[in-house]
């Protein structure tokens, strides 16, 4: 059977309190040994008493290092990343700063497959490979912001009739590209993560700002997801065939690739 803690402590105290036997050494040595043993008994008893405390608390080295019992200071979290302003931000449109932080967060946490980059990212941001993930998400956000300049002039209520695309498979009406990144309701078929609600929106006028496709956050999130799909399939931002947006079609009539590259390159950590 195991000793109870109290009995074990008593046994140790009795053992070490016995007068040491002389082996012919000087009395001073015996007294020094006695003091040493006494201190040892006190220390061992302290350790055992702490370990056997009814409260269940365990003795830890930190109790000696921090005798006050207060919680040691923990290393403070690093300063949160400050997203570099995007091209749509102006002092007269302070709400656009919210677009920036939202888009950065979505790329960082939801569309993180973009973070490794693309095969042509060096053209848009030469130092991309040396950036951390926060900066990389900032680059992608800057790219989408630059694209929105040429797609909608940063106007979340912009609408454009795509007269060569026929009928929208969701609305059963002519196809319109709408919002910041000029998306369509039929996108929810190929990109189910897009949160456009035609059943609710069809009750509103075509230009009603309450339409879900006009919501800048839903529009940007859908656009970031579409870009992530393109990179996964083609590995490129600028493609000669099959891009969703004509402004990044390499060699296309409406291509704005050189201007978009210039805008993204304005990020201070890209060069």
C-alpha positions as a Markdown table, in Angstrom:
| # | Residue | x | y | z |
|---|---|---|---|---|
| 1 | Unk | 0.0 | 0.0 | 0.0 |
| 2 | Unk | 1.1 | 3.6 | -0.6 |
| 3 | Unk | 1.9 | 5.8 | 2.4 |
| 4 | Unk | -0.5 | 8.6 | 3.1 |
| 5 | Unk | 1.2 | 12.0 | 2.5 |
| 6 | Unk | 1.1 | 13.0 | 6.2 |
| 7 | Unk | 2.6 | 9.7 | 7.3 |
| 8 | Unk | 5.3 | 9.9 | 4.7 |
| 9 | Unk | 6.2 | 13.5 | 5.7 |
| 10 | Unk | 6.4 | 12.4 | 9.4 |
| 11 | Unk | 8.7 | 9.5 | 8.4 |
| 12 | Unk | 11.0 | 11.7 | 6.5 |
| 13 | Unk | 11.1 | 14.2 | 9.4 |
| 14 | Unk | 11.9 | 11.5 | 12.0 |
| 15 | Unk | 14.6 | 10.0 | 9.8 |
| 16 | Unk | 16.5 | 13.2 | 9.2 |
| 17 | Unk | 16.0 | 14.5 | 12.8 |
| 18 | Unk | 18.0 | 11.7 | 14.3 |
| 19 | Unk | 21.4 | 12.8 | 15.6 |
| 20 | Unk | 24.1 | 11.8 | 13.1 |
| 21 | Unk | 26.5 | 9.1 | 14.2 |
| 22 | Unk | 30.1 | 10.2 | 14.7 |
| 23 | Unk | 32.7 | 8.5 | 12.7 |
| 24 | Unk | 35.6 | 10.2 | 14.3 |
| 25 | Unk | 35.2 | 13.6 | 12.5 |
| 26 | Unk | 35.3 | 16.9 | 14.2 |
| 27 | Unk | 32.2 | 18.1 | 16.1 |
| 28 | Unk | 32.0 | 21.1 | 13.7 |
| 29 | Unk | 31.4 | 18.7 | 10.8 |
| 30 | Unk | 28.6 | 17.0 | 12.7 |
| 31 | Unk | 26.9 | 20.3 | 13.4 |
| 32 | Unk | 27.2 | 21.4 | 9.8 |
| 33 | Unk | 25.8 | 18.2 | 8.6 |
| 34 | Unk | 22.9 | 18.5 | 11.1 |
| 35 | Unk | 22.1 | 22.0 | 9.8 |
| 36 | Unk | 22.2 | 20.7 | 6.2 |
| 37 | Unk | 19.9 | 17.8 | 7.0 |
| 38 | Unk | 17.5 | 20.1 | 8.8 |
| 39 | Unk | 17.2 | 22.4 | 5.8 |
| 40 | Unk | 16.7 | 19.4 | 3.6 |
| 41 | Unk | 13.9 | 18.2 | 5.8 |
| 42 | Unk | 12.2 | 21.5 | 5.7 |
| 43 | Unk | 12.4 | 21.7 | 1.9 |
| 44 | Unk | 11.2 | 18.2 | 1.3 |
| 45 | Unk | 8.3 | 18.7 | 3.8 |
| 46 | Unk | 7.4 | 21.9 | 1.9 |
| 47 | Unk | 7.4 | 20.1 | -1.4 |
| 48 | Unk | 5.3 | 17.2 | -0.1 |
| 49 | Unk | 2.9 | 19.4 | 1.7 |
| 50 | Unk | 2.3 | 21.4 | -1.4 |
| 51 | Unk | 1.8 | 18.3 | -3.5 |
| 52 | Unk | -0.6 | 16.8 | -1.0 |
| 53 | Unk | -2.6 | 20.0 | -0.5 |
| 54 | Unk | -6.4 | 19.2 | 0.0 |
| 55 | Unk | -7.2 | 21.8 | -2.6 |
| 56 | Unk | -5.6 | 19.7 | -5.2 |
| 57 | Unk | -3.2 | 22.5 | -6.2 |
| 58 | Unk | 0.2 | 21.2 | -7.5 |
| 59 | Unk | 3.4 | 22.8 | -6.7 |
| 60 | Unk | 5.2 | 24.3 | -9.7 |
| 61 | Unk | 8.5 | 25.8 | -10.3 |
| 62 | Unk | 6.7 | 29.0 | -11.4 |
| 63 | Unk | 5.4 | 29.3 | -7.7 |
| 64 | Unk | 9.0 | 30.0 | -6.7 |
| 65 | Unk | 9.8 | 32.2 | -9.7 |
| 66 | Unk | 6.5 | 34.2 | -9.1 |
| 67 | Unk | 5.9 | 34.0 | -5.3 |
| 68 | Unk | 3.2 | 36.7 | -5.4 |
| 69 | Unk | 0.9 | 34.2 | -7.1 |
| 70 | Unk | -0.1 | 36.7 | -9.8 |
| 71 | Unk | -0.4 | 35.6 | -13.4 |
| 72 | Unk | 2.8 | 36.5 | -15.3 |
| 73 | Unk | 2.5 | 39.0 | -18.1 |
| 74 | Unk | 1.9 | 37.3 | -21.4 |
| 75 | Unk | 3.6 | 38.4 | -24.6 |
| 76 | Unk | 1.2 | 40.9 | -26.2 |
| 77 | Unk | -0.2 | 40.1 | -29.6 |
| 78 | Unk | 1.5 | 41.8 | -32.5 |
| 79 | Unk | 0.0 | 45.0 | -33.9 |
| 80 | Unk | -2.8 | 44.1 | -36.3 |
| 81 | Unk | -2.0 | 44.5 | -39.9 |
| 82 | Unk | -3.0 | 47.9 | -41.4 |
| 83 | Unk | -4.3 | 47.3 | -44.9 |
| 84 | Unk | -2.7 | 49.6 | -47.4 |
| 85 | Unk | -5.4 | 51.9 | -48.9 |
| 86 | Unk | -6.9 | 50.7 | -52.2 |
| 87 | Unk | -7.5 | 52.8 | -55.3 |
| 88 | Unk | -11.2 | 53.4 | -54.6 |
| 89 | Unk | -10.6 | 55.1 | -51.3 |
| 90 | Unk | -11.2 | 58.8 | -51.1 |
| 91 | Unk | -11.8 | 61.3 | -48.3 |
| 92 | Unk | -15.2 | 62.0 | -49.7 |
| 93 | Unk | -16.2 | 58.3 | -49.6 |
| 94 | Unk | -15.1 | 57.1 | -46.2 |
| 95 | Unk | -17.3 | 54.0 | -46.4 |
| 96 | Unk | -15.0 | 52.6 | -49.1 |
| 97 | Unk | -12.4 | 52.0 | -46.4 |
| 98 | Unk | -14.8 | 49.3 | -45.1 |
| 99 | Unk | -14.8 | 47.7 | -48.5 |
| 100 | Unk | -11.0 | 47.5 | -48.3 |
| 101 | Unk | -10.9 | 45.9 | -44.9 |
| 102 | Unk | -13.7 | 43.5 | -45.8 |
| 103 | Unk | -12.2 | 42.4 | -49.0 |
| 104 | Unk | -8.7 | 41.9 | -47.4 |
| 105 | Unk | -10.3 | 39.7 | -44.7 |
| 106 | Unk | -12.2 | 37.6 | -47.2 |
| 107 | Unk | -9.2 | 36.9 | -49.3 |
| 108 | Unk | -7.1 | 36.1 | -46.3 |
| 109 | Unk | -9.6 | 33.8 | -44.6 |
| 110 | Unk | -12.0 | 32.5 | -47.3 |
| 111 | Unk | -10.3 | 32.8 | -50.6 |
| 112 | Unk | -6.8 | 31.9 | -49.3 |
| 113 | Unk | -6.1 | 29.7 | -52.3 |
| 114 | Unk | -5.2 | 33.0 | -54.0 |
| 115 | Unk | -2.3 | 33.7 | -51.5 |
| 116 | Unk | 0.3 | 31.4 | -53.2 |
| 117 | Unk | -0.1 | 33.7 | -56.2 |
| 118 | Unk | -0.4 | 33.2 | -60.0 |
| 119 | Unk | 2.2 | 32.4 | -62.7 |
| 120 | Unk | 2.1 | 36.1 | -63.8 |
| 121 | Unk | 1.9 | 37.8 | -60.4 |
| 122 | Unk | 5.4 | 39.0 | -60.8 |
| 123 | Unk | 4.2 | 41.4 | -63.5 |
| 124 | Unk | 1.6 | 42.9 | -61.1 |
| 125 | Unk | 3.8 | 42.9 | -57.9 |
| 126 | Unk | 7.5 | 42.0 | -58.5 |
| 127 | Unk | 8.2 | 41.3 | -54.9 |
| 128 | Unk | 5.1 | 39.1 | -54.3 |
| 129 | Unk | 7.1 | 36.0 | -53.4 |
| 130 | Unk | 8.8 | 37.7 | -50.5 |
| 131 | Unk | 5.6 | 39.1 | -48.9 |
| 132 | Unk | 3.7 | 37.7 | -45.9 |
| 133 | Unk | 0.1 | 36.6 | -46.2 |
| 134 | Unk | -1.4 | 39.9 | -45.1 |
| 135 | Unk | 0.5 | 41.7 | -47.7 |
| 136 | Unk | -0.4 | 39.2 | -50.4 |
| 137 | Unk | -4.1 | 39.5 | -49.5 |
| 138 | Unk | -3.5 | 43.3 | -49.8 |
| 139 | Unk | -2.1 | 42.8 | -53.4 |
| 140 | Unk | -5.1 | 40.7 | -54.5 |
| 141 | Unk | -7.5 | 43.3 | -53.0 |
| 142 | Unk | -5.6 | 46.0 | -54.9 |
| 143 | Unk | -6.0 | 44.0 | -58.1 |
| 144 | Unk | -9.8 | 43.7 | -57.7 |
| 145 | Unk | -10.1 | 47.3 | -56.7 |
| 146 | Unk | -8.2 | 48.3 | -59.8 |
| 147 | Unk | -10.4 | 46.1 | -62.0 |
| 148 | Unk | -13.5 | 47.7 | -60.5 |
| 149 | Unk | -12.3 | 51.1 | -61.7 |
| 150 | Unk | -12.6 | 49.9 | -65.3 |
| 151 | Unk | -15.6 | 47.7 | -64.7 |
| 152 | Unk | -17.9 | 50.1 | -62.8 |
| 153 | Unk | -15.9 | 53.3 | -62.1 |
| 154 | Unk | -16.2 | 52.2 | -58.4 |
| 155 | Unk | -20.0 | 52.7 | -58.6 |
| 156 | Unk | -21.7 | 49.9 | -56.7 |
| 157 | Unk | -25.0 | 50.7 | -58.5 |
| 158 | Unk | -23.6 | 50.5 | -62.0 |
| 159 | Unk | -25.6 | 48.4 | -64.6 |
| 160 | Unk | -24.6 | 47.5 | -68.1 |
| 161 | Unk | -26.7 | 45.6 | -70.6 |
| 162 | Unk | -24.7 | 42.8 | -72.1 |
| 163 | Unk | -26.4 | 42.9 | -75.5 |
| 164 | Unk | -24.4 | 40.0 | -76.9 |
| 165 | Unk | -25.2 | 37.5 | -74.1 |
| 166 | Unk | -28.9 | 36.9 | -74.6 |
| 167 | Unk | -31.1 | 35.9 | -71.6 |
| 168 | Unk | -30.0 | 35.5 | -68.0 |
| 169 | Unk | -30.8 | 31.9 | -67.0 |
| 170 | Unk | -31.9 | 33.0 | -63.6 |
| 171 | Unk | -33.9 | 36.2 | -64.2 |
| 172 | Unk | -35.2 | 35.1 | -67.6 |
| 173 | Unk | -34.5 | 38.7 | -68.7 |
| 174 | Unk | -31.7 | 40.2 | -70.8 |
| 175 | Unk | -28.3 | 39.8 | -69.1 |
| 176 | Unk | -27.1 | 42.8 | -67.2 |
| 177 | Unk | -23.7 | 43.1 | -65.5 |
| 178 | Unk | -24.2 | 44.9 | -62.2 |
| 179 | Unk | -22.3 | 46.3 | -59.2 |
| 180 | Unk | -18.7 | 47.0 | -58.5 |
| 181 | Unk | -17.3 | 44.0 | -60.4 |
| 182 | Unk | -20.1 | 43.8 | -63.0 |
| 183 | Unk | -21.6 | 40.5 | -62.1 |
| 184 | Unk | -24.9 | 38.8 | -63.1 |
| 185 | Unk | -27.6 | 36.9 | -61.4 |
| 186 | Unk | -26.9 | 33.8 | -63.5 |
| 187 | Unk | -23.5 | 33.6 | -61.8 |
| 188 | Unk | -25.1 | 31.8 | -58.9 |
| 189 | Unk | -25.4 | 28.8 | -61.1 |
| 190 | Unk | -21.7 | 28.4 | -61.9 |
| 191 | Unk | -20.5 | 30.0 | -58.6 |
| 192 | Unk | -23.0 | 29.0 | -55.9 |
| 193 | Unk | -21.0 | 30.9 | -53.2 |
| 194 | Unk | -22.3 | 34.2 | -54.8 |
| 195 | Unk | -25.1 | 35.4 | -52.5 |
| 196 | Unk | -27.4 | 37.2 | -55.0 |
| 197 | Unk | -31.1 | 36.7 | -54.2 |
| 198 | Unk | -33.2 | 37.1 | -57.3 |
| 199 | Unk | -36.4 | 36.0 | -55.6 |
| 200 | Unk | -36.1 | 39.0 | -53.3 |
| 201 | Unk | -34.6 | 41.4 | -55.8 |
| 202 | Unk | -37.2 | 40.9 | -58.5 |
| 203 | Unk | -39.7 | 42.7 | -56.3 |
| 204 | Unk | -37.6 | 45.8 | -56.5 |
| 205 | Unk | -36.9 | 48.2 | -59.3 |
| 206 | Unk | -33.9 | 47.5 | -61.5 |
| 207 | Unk | -32.0 | 50.4 | -59.9 |
| 208 | Unk | -33.0 | 49.9 | -56.3 |
| 209 | Unk | -29.9 | 50.1 | -54.1 |
| 210 | Unk | -31.3 | 47.4 | -51.9 |
| 211 | Unk | -30.8 | 44.8 | -54.5 |
| 212 | Unk | -28.4 | 42.1 | -53.2 |
| 213 | Unk | -26.3 | 42.3 | -56.4 |
| 214 | Unk | -25.6 | 45.9 | -55.6 |
| 215 | Unk | -24.4 | 45.1 | -52.1 |
| 216 | Unk | -20.7 | 46.0 | -52.4 |
| 217 | Unk | -19.7 | 43.3 | -49.9 |
| 218 | Unk | -21.7 | 40.5 | -51.6 |
| 219 | Unk | -20.4 | 41.7 | -55.0 |
| 220 | Unk | -16.8 | 41.8 | -53.9 |
| 221 | Unk | -16.9 | 38.4 | -52.2 |
| 222 | Unk | -18.5 | 36.8 | -55.3 |
| 223 | Unk | -15.8 | 38.5 | -57.5 |
| 224 | Unk | -13.0 | 37.3 | -55.3 |
| 225 | Unk | -14.3 | 33.8 | -55.5 |
| 226 | Unk | -14.6 | 33.9 | -59.3 |
| 227 | Unk | -11.0 | 35.1 | -59.4 |
| 228 | Unk | -9.9 | 32.2 | -57.1 |
| 229 | Unk | -11.6 | 29.8 | -59.5 |
| 230 | Unk | -9.8 | 31.3 | -62.5 |
| 231 | Unk | -6.4 | 31.1 | -60.8 |
| 232 | Unk | -7.1 | 27.5 | -59.8 |
| 233 | Unk | -8.0 | 26.6 | -63.4 |
| 234 | Unk | -5.6 | 28.7 | -65.5 |
| 235 | Unk | -2.9 | 29.8 | -63.0 |
| 236 | Unk | -3.0 | 33.3 | -64.6 |
| 237 | Unk | -4.6 | 36.7 | -64.0 |
| 238 | Unk | -4.3 | 37.9 | -67.6 |
| 239 | Unk | -5.6 | 35.2 | -69.9 |
| 240 | Unk | -6.2 | 35.2 | -73.7 |
| 241 | Unk | -9.3 | 33.1 | -73.5 |
| 242 | Unk | -12.0 | 32.4 | -71.0 |
| 243 | Unk | -11.6 | 35.3 | -68.5 |
| 244 | Unk | -14.7 | 36.4 | -66.6 |
| 245 | Unk | -13.8 | 40.1 | -67.0 |
| 246 | Unk | -12.8 | 41.6 | -70.4 |
| 247 | Unk | -10.5 | 44.1 | -68.6 |
| 248 | Unk | -8.0 | 41.3 | -67.9 |
| 249 | Unk | -8.3 | 39.5 | -71.3 |
| 250 | Unk | -4.8 | 39.5 | -72.7 |
| 251 | Unk | -5.0 | 41.1 | -76.2 |
| 252 | Unk | -8.7 | 41.8 | -75.8 |
| 253 | Unk | -10.5 | 44.9 | -77.2 |
| 254 | Unk | -11.3 | 46.1 | -73.7 |
| 255 | Unk | -8.2 | 45.0 | -71.9 |
| 256 | Unk | -6.8 | 47.3 | -69.2 |
| 257 | Unk | -4.0 | 45.1 | -68.1 |
| 258 | Unk | -1.1 | 47.7 | -68.3 |
| 259 | Unk | -3.1 | 50.2 | -66.3 |
| 260 | Unk | -4.1 | 47.6 | -63.7 |
| 261 | Unk | -0.5 | 46.5 | -63.4 |
| 262 | Unk | 0.5 | 50.1 | -62.8 |
| 263 | Unk | -2.1 | 50.6 | -60.1 |
| 264 | Unk | -1.2 | 47.4 | -58.2 |
| 265 | Unk | 2.5 | 48.3 | -58.4 |
| 266 | Unk | 1.7 | 51.4 | -56.4 |
| 267 | Unk | 1.7 | 49.3 | -53.3 |
| 268 | Unk | 4.9 | 50.3 | -51.5 |
| 269 | Unk | 5.9 | 46.6 | -50.8 |
| 270 | Unk | 5.6 | 45.5 | -54.4 |
| 271 | Unk | 8.8 | 47.1 | -55.6 |
